[in-house]
Amino acid sequence: MKYDKELLKTVHGSHEGIDKQVYTNSVIPLTDLKTVGRRFMGAGMSQSYSAIYWQEYFVESNRFEYIVELGSQKGALSTYLANMAAITESYIFDTYEAFPYPQEETDGSDIESRTRYNGTGHWFSREHEGVGHWFEKMAEISPYINMHYENVFDKDVFNHIGENVKQFKTYIFCDGGNKLRELNLYSRLLKSGDRIAVHDWNIEIHPHQVQPILDEFGLEYDEPFAKSATELDTWIMPFRKK
């Protein structure tokens, strides 16, 4: 059978701000594995390759039954965690993105909220390497994969996550526009053995900010994975409910 060449597209990652053919004429350095902002599976990623490596061992070691990502952005990490859920059939995955559409595709009423919560609108933007077009198809296929276009600070979202935390061993990954507030809000839902982690550690969120939250909700740094995350320069910090 001869394939249809018209199926092939060049729009994905075509935005002028996206790096292209970065190592066409140079050797890829090992340090690139720790560089945040590379693509993964062709999708834009606000993580590093070392962070994906870390997530693989963290998830497998803990055998979570429910994983929640707060803040999908372009969606490379979302797609990775979703595929793991569907392949293993060992956990249910929820990802939340309050601003999935590019700003120019909205009526402008969400501009203030976008500014407050760092809403890029890149989820459905092919030019920015967004995955939304494919992620929705995966969610249709698999009962283990779910996406939600809602604000994680809404009561209905909090209640939905809460009712599932009660029945599943849980891991919540805070990577939205206000990670400290996300940590503070969702830490109260955790039961003993559950995990919650923040991204942009020591970049946007710092030890002195989280300590009162750890004290209030009985959390501790999740070793040895906390040390591993630091040594791999993942910008991730995990915490464990005592």
Buried (B, 14 or more C-beta within 10 A) or exposed (E): EEEEEEEEEEEBBEBEEEEEEEEEEEEEEEEEBBEBEBBBBEBBBBBBBBBBBBBEEBBEEBEBBBBBBBBBBBBBBBBBBBBBBBEEEEBBBBBBBBBBBBBEEBEEEBEEEBEEBBBBBBBBBBBBBBBBEBBBEBBEEBEBBBBBBEBBBEEEBBEBBEEBBEEBBBBBBBBBBBBBBBBBBBBEBBEEEBBBBBBBBEEBBEEEBBEEBBEEBEBEBBEEBBEBBBEBBBBBBBBBBE
